[in-house]
C-alpha cells in the first residue's frame, strides 16, 4: 500500500470510529458545580457587629457544564430558595429574646443538569439587633389652611403613627398602646398599624374603655382598650416591638383635654366673627323655652393657625357627632359648614339624629358644588345679572303654615340666598317652611321685591312617620327678632319639629 493510500485509510478509520462513538457511546458527564463566596466568616464582636440587614456575594464554577442558578439558605440549610442572582441583601432573623447571633448564609450552585454543589459555600455573619422606633405624625397648616391637632375634644382620639426599624420594615412585630398609664398591660396593635382611632364606649361616664379602629377602618378591633378619662387630661403612649422582642422607647402624645358628653344636644358654633354674640342669642333663647342643658363645639376656634376643637379627620369627627341625638349648627361660612357637615354627619343621621342648621350663604359660595346634596336644598337661586339679593331692615319673612310666626329682620342682610328645595322620594319628603323678605338690588336702580322662588327655610322628614330630621335656614336667625317673637319660632323648630 503506497503512502497516499495508507494515510487515506487511517483518516477513514478515524472518522468511522468517531462517528460510532458519537452514536453508540456515552459523553463525559460534568462533575457537580462548585460554589464560592467572598469570605467564609466575618470577625466582629460587641457593638461592632453588623445589623441584621446584610449583603452577600457568590459565584459558581462548573468544568464542562453551565451554571444556571443558585439556591440560598438562611436557616441552616433547612429550606432553600432559588435565584439567578450572584448577590443580594438579606434580613437575618435573630432568635426572640436575643440581642445578637451568628447566622450563616449558605449558597449552592446549580448546573444545567440540575446538579447541585454537595458542599455549599457559606459566610458566617455576626449580627446584632437594632431597636425599632415609632413617632406620631401631626397635621400641618398648608397654604394658610389651619392644621387640625385638637387640644379639647369629646371622647374620640385620632393619631397617625410612623414606625421604623434599622433592621428592615418587616422586622417590626407589633406596637404597644397605653392610655395614661404605662404600668397597665399593653394593648397590642398589629405591625401594619399606621393610624389609631379611639372611641369611648361610655362618653357620659367619668372614664371608659374605648373601641379601637386602625388604618381608617370602620370596623373596630375585637378588644377595647381601657383607661380613657373624661373631664380630664389624657396622654397616649406608644412603643414599637421588633421580632427579636426589642422595644423602642415610649413616645407620648401631647396632653389632650377630653370632655365628657353631658347631654344629647350639641351646639356647633361655626361662626368666624361675632361668635359670642350669636352663641348667646341661641343659648339664651333656648333657655327661654326650657332647653338649658347642652354641649358646645367651637368648630372654627383657631390658635397659632391650628383648629383646637376639630378632630384631625372626618372619620374621627363623624364618631364624635354620633354621640349626640340633636345638633344645632350655626355658621357664617357656607362652604365650610356645608362641606364639613356633609363629611361628618353620616353616623349621626344613621343613629336617628336631628339637625338644625342656620348658615349665611354669601355670593362667594359655588352654587354648582355638591356640598348641598345632603341638605334639603336642591339649588340656590341666583340673582339676575348685575344684581344681588339682600334683606332690608324690618323685612317680613313669612311662614308657609299659618300657625308659624311671621318673623322680621332687625338689620340689613347684605347677602341673602333663597333656594329651591329637594324633590320628594319614596321615603323622604321635603317642605318649605319660610319664604320672602328678599329684595333684588341693582346699582343705579331702586330695589324691588324678588318675585321668584324665595324659600329661606325648609325641612327634610321621614315620609312614613312625618318625623323631621333636618331643618335648614339660609337666613341668620339672630337678625330676625324684629317682632320679638323668636321664642315662638324656637318652640316650633326645636320643641315641635326636632324634639330637643
C-alpha positions as CSV (number, residue, x, y, z in Angstrom):
1,X,0.0,0.0,0.0
2,X,1.5,3.3,-1.0
3,X,1.8,6.1,1.4
4,X,-1.2,8.1,0.0
5,X,-3.5,5.1,0.3
6,X,-2.2,4.4,3.8
7,X,-3.0,7.9,5.0
8,X,-6.4,7.8,3.5
9,X,-7.2,4.6,5.2
10,X,-6.1,5.9,8.5
11,X,-8.3,9.0,8.1
12,X,-11.3,6.9,7.1
13,X,-10.8,4.7,10.1
14,X,-10.7,7.7,12.5
15,X,-13.9,9.2,11.0
16,X,-15.8,6.0,11.3
17,X,-14.5,5.4,14.8
18,X,-15.5,8.9,15.9
19,X,-19.0,8.6,14.4
20,X,-19.5,5.3,16.1
21,X,-18.6,6.6,19.4
22,X,-21.0,9.5,19.0
23,X,-23.9,7.3,18.3
24,X,-23.1,4.3,20.5
25,X,-21.0,5.7,23.4
26,X,-21.7,8.0,26.5
27,X,-20.5,11.6,26.6
28,X,-18.5,12.6,29.7
29,X,-20.9,13.9,32.4
30,X,-19.5,17.1,34.0
31,X,-18.8,17.0,37.8
32,X,-21.2,18.8,40.1
33,X,-20.5,22.6,40.2
34,X,-18.6,24.3,42.9
35,X,-19.7,27.4,44.8
36,X,-17.6,30.2,46.2
37,X,-18.3,33.3,48.5
38,X,-16.1,36.3,49.0
39,X,-15.4,35.3,52.6
40,X,-16.4,32.4,54.8
41,X,-16.5,34.3,58.1
42,X,-16.7,37.9,59.3
43,X,-15.0,38.7,62.5
44,X,-17.0,41.3,64.5
45,X,-17.9,41.5,68.2
46,X,-19.8,43.6,70.6
47,X,-21.2,46.9,69.3
48,X,-19.2,46.3,66.1
49,X,-21.5,43.5,65.0
50,X,-23.4,44.0,61.8
51,X,-27.1,45.0,61.7
52,X,-29.5,42.2,60.6
53,X,-29.7,43.6,57.1
54,X,-26.6,42.2,55.3
55,X,-25.3,41.8,51.8
56,X,-23.7,38.6,50.4
57,X,-21.9,37.9,47.1
58,X,-21.2,34.5,45.4
59,X,-20.3,32.7,42.2
60,X,-20.1,29.2,40.8
61,X,-17.8,27.2,38.6
62,X,-18.6,24.1,36.5
63,X,-16.0,22.2,34.5
64,X,-17.7,21.1,31.3
65,X,-21.1,22.4,32.4
66,X,-23.1,25.6,32.7
67,X,-24.2,27.3,35.9
68,X,-27.9,28.1,35.6
69,X,-28.6,29.4,39.1
70,X,-28.1,29.1,42.8
71,X,-30.0,28.1,45.9
72,X,-29.8,30.1,49.1
73,X,-30.5,29.1,52.7
74,X,-30.5,31.3,55.8
75,X,-32.0,28.8,58.2
76,X,-29.0,26.3,58.5
77,X,-29.9,24.5,55.2
78,X,-33.5,23.6,56.2
79,X,-35.1,25.5,53.3
80,X,-33.6,26.6,50.1
81,X,-34.7,29.4,47.7
82,X,-33.7,29.5,44.0
83,X,-32.2,32.6,42.4
84,X,-30.2,33.6,39.3
85,X,-28.5,36.5,41.1
86,X,-25.0,36.5,42.4
87,X,-25.6,39.0,45.1
88,X,-28.5,40.1,47.4
89,X,-29.5,41.7,50.6
90,X,-30.8,39.5,53.5
91,X,-32.8,40.4,56.6
92,X,-31.5,37.8,59.0
93,X,-33.6,36.8,62.0
94,X,-32.3,36.9,65.5
95,X,-34.0,34.4,67.8
96,X,-36.6,36.0,70.0
97,X,-35.2,37.4,73.2
98,X,-31.7,37.6,71.9
99,X,-29.8,40.8,71.0
100,X,-27.2,39.1,68.9
101,X,-26.5,36.0,66.9
102,X,-24.1,34.4,64.4
103,X,-26.1,33.5,61.3
104,X,-24.7,31.7,58.3
105,X,-25.9,32.2,54.7
106,X,-25.4,29.1,52.6
107,X,-25.2,29.1,48.8
108,X,-25.0,26.2,46.3
109,X,-24.7,26.4,42.6
110,X,-27.0,24.5,40.2
111,X,-25.8,23.5,36.7
112,X,-27.7,22.8,33.5
113,X,-28.2,19.2,34.5
114,X,-29.7,20.3,37.9
115,X,-26.7,19.0,39.7
116,X,-26.0,21.0,42.9
117,X,-22.9,21.6,44.9
118,X,-22.9,18.9,47.7
119,X,-20.7,21.2,49.9
120,X,-22.3,24.6,49.7
121,X,-20.3,27.7,50.3
122,X,-21.2,29.8,53.4
123,X,-20.4,33.0,55.2
124,X,-21.0,33.5,58.9
125,X,-22.4,36.9,59.8
126,X,-22.1,38.2,63.3
127,X,-25.2,40.4,63.7
128,X,-26.8,42.4,66.5
129,X,-30.4,43.6,66.8
130,X,-31.2,47.3,66.3
131,X,-34.1,48.9,68.3
132,X,-37.2,49.9,66.4
133,X,-38.7,53.4,66.8
134,X,-42.1,54.9,66.4
135,X,-43.4,58.5,66.2
136,X,-46.6,60.4,65.9
137,X,-47.3,62.3,62.7
138,X,-49.3,65.5,63.2
139,X,-51.3,67.7,60.8
140,X,-49.5,70.8,59.4
141,X,-51.1,74.0,58.1
142,X,-50.9,74.3,54.3
143,X,-51.3,77.4,52.2
144,X,-52.9,79.3,55.1
145,X,-55.4,76.5,56.0
146,X,-55.1,75.7,59.7
147,X,-53.9,72.4,60.9
148,X,-56.2,70.1,62.9
149,X,-54.4,69.0,66.1
150,X,-57.1,69.3,68.8
151,X,-56.4,70.1,72.4
152,X,-60.0,69.9,73.6
153,X,-62.3,67.1,72.3
154,X,-65.2,64.9,73.1
155,X,-64.0,61.4,73.8
156,X,-62.6,60.5,70.4
157,X,-58.8,60.4,69.9
158,X,-57.2,60.0,66.5
159,X,-53.4,59.7,65.8
160,X,-51.2,58.8,62.9
161,X,-48.1,56.7,63.5
162,X,-44.9,56.0,61.7
163,X,-42.7,53.1,62.8
164,X,-39.2,52.3,61.6
165,X,-36.6,49.6,62.2
166,X,-33.0,49.8,61.0
167,X,-33.1,46.0,60.5
168,X,-35.9,46.4,57.9
169,X,-39.6,47.3,57.8
170,X,-40.6,43.7,58.2
171,X,-38.8,43.4,61.5
172,X,-41.5,45.2,63.5
173,X,-43.6,42.7,65.3
174,X,-46.3,44.9,66.8
175,X,-46.9,48.1,68.8
176,X,-47.9,48.5,72.4
177,X,-50.5,51.1,73.3
178,X,-51.2,52.6,76.7
179,X,-53.8,55.1,77.8
180,X,-52.4,57.3,80.6
181,X,-50.6,54.5,82.4
182,X,-47.6,52.5,81.1
183,X,-47.9,50.2,84.1
184,X,-51.0,48.6,82.7
185,X,-51.0,45.6,80.4
186,X,-50.1,46.9,76.9
187,X,-52.8,46.9,74.2
188,X,-51.3,45.2,71.2
189,X,-51.6,46.8,67.8
190,X,-50.6,44.9,64.7
191,X,-47.4,45.7,62.8
192,X,-49.2,47.3,59.9
193,X,-50.9,50.0,62.1
194,X,-50.4,53.5,60.7
195,X,-53.3,55.2,62.4
196,X,-55.4,54.6,65.5
197,X,-58.9,55.9,66.4
198,X,-60.1,55.5,70.0
199,X,-63.8,56.0,70.6
200,X,-65.3,56.0,74.1
201,X,-67.8,53.2,74.8
202,X,-69.5,55.3,77.5
203,X,-69.0,59.0,76.8
204,X,-71.2,60.2,79.7
205,X,-69.2,58.3,82.3
206,X,-66.2,59.6,84.2
207,X,-64.0,57.1,82.5
208,X,-64.4,54.4,79.8
209,X,-62.9,51.7,77.7
210,X,-62.5,52.6,74.1
211,X,-63.2,50.9,70.8
212,X,-60.0,50.8,68.7
213,X,-60.1,51.4,64.9
214,X,-56.9,51.2,62.9
215,X,-55.9,52.4,59.4
216,X,-59.2,54.2,58.7
217,X,-61.3,51.1,59.1
218,X,-64.9,51.5,60.4
219,X,-64.8,48.1,62.0
220,X,-63.2,48.1,65.4
221,X,-60.7,45.5,66.7
222,X,-62.3,42.8,68.8
223,X,-60.9,44.1,72.2
224,X,-61.4,47.6,73.7
225,X,-58.6,49.5,75.4
226,X,-59.2,50.7,79.0
227,X,-58.3,53.9,80.7
228,X,-59.7,56.9,79.0
229,X,-60.6,59.7,81.5
230,X,-63.4,62.2,80.8
231,X,-63.3,65.8,82.0
232,X,-59.6,65.2,82.4
233,X,-56.3,65.4,80.6
234,X,-55.2,62.3,78.7
235,X,-51.9,61.1,77.2
236,X,-51.5,58.2,74.8
237,X,-48.2,56.2,74.9
238,X,-46.9,54.0,72.1
239,X,-43.8,51.9,71.7
240,X,-42.7,49.5,68.9
241,X,-41.6,45.9,69.4
242,X,-39.4,44.0,66.9
243,X,-39.3,40.3,66.1
244,X,-36.3,39.9,68.5
245,X,-38.6,41.4,71.2
246,X,-36.5,44.5,71.5
247,X,-38.7,47.5,72.4
248,X,-38.4,51.2,71.4
249,X,-38.6,54.0,73.9
250,X,-42.1,55.2,74.8
251,X,-43.4,58.1,72.8
252,X,-46.1,60.3,74.4
253,X,-48.8,62.2,72.6
254,X,-49.4,65.9,73.6
255,X,-51.7,66.0,76.5
256,X,-55.3,66.5,75.4
257,X,-58.4,67.5,77.4
258,X,-61.2,65.0,76.9
259,X,-64.7,66.4,77.6
260,X,-67.5,64.3,79.0
261,X,-70.7,64.2,76.9
262,X,-73.2,65.8,79.3
263,X,-76.4,65.9,77.2
264,X,-78.0,64.7,74.0
265,X,-77.8,68.2,72.4
266,X,-74.7,69.6,70.8
267,X,-74.3,73.3,69.7
268,X,-71.8,73.7,66.9
269,X,-70.6,77.3,66.7
270,X,-69.1,77.7,63.2
271,X,-69.1,81.5,63.1
272,X,-65.8,83.2,62.3
273,X,-66.8,86.6,63.7
274,X,-69.4,87.6,66.3
275,X,-69.1,84.1,67.8
276,X,-70.0,85.1,71.3
277,X,-73.0,87.3,70.3
278,X,-74.5,84.6,68.1
279,X,-74.0,81.8,70.6
280,X,-75.6,83.9,73.3
281,X,-78.6,84.5,71.1
282,X,-79.2,80.8,70.6
283,X,-78.4,79.7,74.2
284,X,-80.5,82.5,75.8
285,X,-83.5,81.8,73.6
286,X,-83.2,78.0,74.1
287,X,-83.2,78.7,77.8
288,X,-86.5,80.7,77.4
289,X,-88.2,77.6,76.1
290,X,-86.8,75.3,78.7
291,X,-83.7,73.9,76.9
292,X,-80.9,74.5,79.4
293,X,-78.6,71.5,79.0
294,X,-76.3,71.1,76.0
295,X,-72.7,70.7,75.0
296,X,-70.8,73.0,72.7
297,X,-68.2,72.7,70.0
298,X,-66.2,75.7,68.8
299,X,-65.7,74.5,65.2
300,X,-63.8,77.5,64.0
301,X,-61.6,78.2,67.0
302,X,-58.1,78.6,65.7
303,X,-54.9,79.2,67.8
304,X,-51.5,79.5,66.2
305,X,-53.0,78.6,62.9
306,X,-54.4,75.3,64.3
307,X,-58.0,74.2,64.8
308,X,-58.2,73.4,68.5
309,X,-61.5,71.5,68.8
310,X,-62.0,69.9,65.4
311,X,-60.9,66.3,65.1
312,X,-57.9,65.5,62.9
313,X,-60.0,64.0,60.2
314,X,-63.6,63.4,59.1
315,X,-63.8,59.9,60.4
316,X,-63.0,60.9,63.9
317,X,-65.4,63.9,63.8
318,X,-68.1,61.6,62.5
319,X,-67.7,59.4,65.5
320,X,-67.8,62.4,67.9
321,X,-71.0,63.8,66.4
322,X,-72.6,60.3,66.7
323,X,-72.5,60.7,70.5
324,X,-75.4,63.2,70.2
325,X,-79.1,62.9,69.2
326,X,-79.6,66.6,68.4
327,X,-77.3,69.2,66.8
328,X,-77.9,72.9,66.5
329,X,-75.3,74.3,64.0
330,X,-74.9,78.0,63.0
331,X,-72.2,79.5,60.8
332,X,-71.2,82.4,58.5
333,X,-69.1,80.4,56.0
334,X,-71.4,78.2,53.9
335,X,-68.5,76.4,52.2
336,X,-67.0,75.3,55.5
337,X,-70.3,74.4,57.2
338,X,-71.8,72.5,54.3
339,X,-68.7,70.6,53.2
340,X,-67.7,69.7,56.8
341,X,-71.2,68.7,57.8
342,X,-71.6,66.6,54.7
343,X,-68.5,64.6,55.6
344,X,-69.1,64.2,59.3
345,X,-72.8,63.6,59.9
346,X,-73.5,60.1,58.4
347,X,-73.2,58.2,61.7
348,X,-75.3,60.9,63.5
349,X,-78.1,60.6,61.0
350,X,-77.9,56.8,60.8
351,X,-78.4,56.8,64.6
352,X,-81.6,58.8,64.2
353,X,-80.1,62.2,64.8
354,X,-81.9,65.5,64.2
355,X,-80.2,68.6,62.9
356,X,-80.9,72.3,62.7
357,X,-78.5,74.4,60.6
358,X,-78.6,78.2,60.0
359,X,-75.9,79.2,57.6
360,X,-75.5,82.5,55.8
361,X,-74.8,81.8,52.1
362,X,-73.0,84.6,50.5
363,X,-72.3,85.3,46.9
364,X,-68.9,83.5,47.0
365,X,-70.5,80.1,47.6
366,X,-70.2,77.9,44.5
367,X,-73.8,77.0,43.5
368,X,-72.5,74.1,41.4
369,X,-70.7,72.4,44.4
370,X,-72.1,69.1,45.7
371,X,-72.0,70.4,49.3
372,X,-75.8,70.9,49.3
373,X,-76.6,67.3,48.2
374,X,-77.1,66.1,51.8
375,X,-79.3,69.1,52.8
376,X,-83.0,70.0,52.0
377,X,-81.6,72.5,49.4
378,X,-81.6,71.4,45.8
379,X,-80.4,74.6,44.2
380,X,-79.6,78.1,45.2
381,X,-81.5,80.8,43.4
382,X,-79.1,83.1,41.6
383,X,-79.9,86.8,41.2
384,X,-80.3,88.3,37.7
385,X,-77.1,89.6,36.1
386,X,-75.5,92.7,37.8
387,X,-78.0,92.3,40.7
388,X,-77.6,91.0,44.3
389,X,-80.1,89.6,46.8
390,X,-80.4,91.2,50.2
391,X,-82.8,91.7,53.1
392,X,-83.6,95.1,54.4
393,X,-84.2,96.1,58.0
394,X,-87.9,95.4,59.0
395,X,-88.4,93.0,56.1
396,X,-91.0,90.3,56.8
397,X,-90.3,86.7,56.2
398,X,-93.5,84.6,56.1
399,X,-94.2,81.1,57.1
400,X,-95.8,78.5,54.8
401,X,-98.0,77.3,57.6
402,X,-100.3,79.8,59.2
403,X,-99.6,78.6,62.8
404,X,-95.9,79.5,62.5
405,X,-94.9,83.1,63.4
406,X,-94.1,85.9,60.9
407,X,-90.5,87.0,61.6
408,X,-89.0,90.4,60.9
409,X,-85.4,91.4,60.3
410,X,-83.7,93.7,62.7
411,X,-80.7,94.5,60.4
412,X,-79.7,94.6,56.8
413,X,-78.6,91.2,55.5
414,X,-76.2,92.2,52.7
415,X,-76.1,88.8,51.0
416,X,-79.2,86.6,51.2
417,X,-79.7,83.4,49.1
418,X,-83.2,81.9,48.5
419,X,-83.2,78.3,47.4
420,X,-85.2,75.6,45.7
421,X,-86.0,72.5,47.9
422,X,-85.2,68.9,47.0
423,X,-87.8,66.7,45.4
424,X,-89.6,64.1,47.4
425,X,-88.6,60.4,47.2
426,X,-90.4,57.3,48.3
427,X,-89.2,57.5,51.9
428,X,-88.0,61.1,52.3
429,X,-90.0,64.3,52.0
430,X,-89.1,68.0,51.8
431,X,-91.2,71.0,52.8
432,X,-90.6,74.8,52.5
433,X,-91.1,76.5,55.9
434,X,-90.4,80.2,55.3
435,X,-90.2,82.4,52.2
436,X,-90.0,86.0,51.1
437,X,-88.3,89.0,52.6
438,X,-85.8,89.1,49.7
439,X,-85.2,92.1,47.5
440,X,-83.3,92.4,44.3
441,X,-80.8,95.3,44.3
442,X,-79.1,96.6,41.2
443,X,-76.7,99.5,41.0
444,X,-78.3,102.8,39.9
445,X,-81.8,101.4,40.4
446,X,-84.3,101.3,43.2
447,X,-84.5,97.9,45.0
448,X,-87.5,95.7,44.1
449,X,-89.2,92.8,45.8
450,X,-87.9,89.5,44.5
451,X,-90.9,87.6,42.9
452,X,-89.1,84.4,42.0
453,X,-88.5,81.3,44.1
454,X,-87.7,82.6,47.6
455,X,-87.6,79.7,50.2
456,X,-85.3,80.6,53.0
457,X,-86.1,77.7,55.4
458,X,-87.0,74.1,54.7
459,X,-87.2,70.7,56.4
460,X,-86.4,67.1,55.5
461,X,-88.7,64.4,57.0
462,X,-89.4,60.7,57.0
463,X,-92.4,60.1,54.8
464,X,-93.5,57.2,56.9
465,X,-93.9,58.9,60.2
466,X,-93.5,62.6,59.2
467,X,-90.6,62.9,61.7
468,X,-88.3,65.9,60.8
469,X,-84.6,65.1,60.9
470,X,-83.1,68.3,59.2
471,X,-84.2,71.9,59.1
472,X,-82.0,74.4,57.3
473,X,-82.2,78.2,57.2
474,X,-80.2,80.4,54.8
475,X,-81.0,83.4,57.0
476,X,-79.1,84.2,60.3
477,X,-81.9,83.9,62.8
478,X,-80.1,86.2,65.3
479,X,-81.0,89.1,62.9
480,X,-84.7,88.2,62.7
481,X,-86.2,89.0,66.1
482,X,-87.7,92.3,64.9
483,X,-91.2,91.1,66.1
484,X,-89.8,89.9,69.4
485,X,-91.3,86.5,68.7
486,X,-88.2,84.4,68.2
487,X,-89.3,82.3,71.2
488,X,-92.4,81.2,69.2
489,X,-90.2,80.2,66.3
490,X,-87.8,78.3,68.6
491,X,-90.8,76.4,70.0
492,X,-91.9,75.4,66.5
493,X,-88.4,74.4,65.4
494,X,-86.7,72.9,68.5
495,X,-89.7,71.6,70.5
496,X,-92.3,70.6,68.0
497,X,-90.2,69.6,64.9
498,X,-86.9,68.4,66.3
499,X,-88.0,67.4,69.8
500,X,-85.0,68.9,71.5
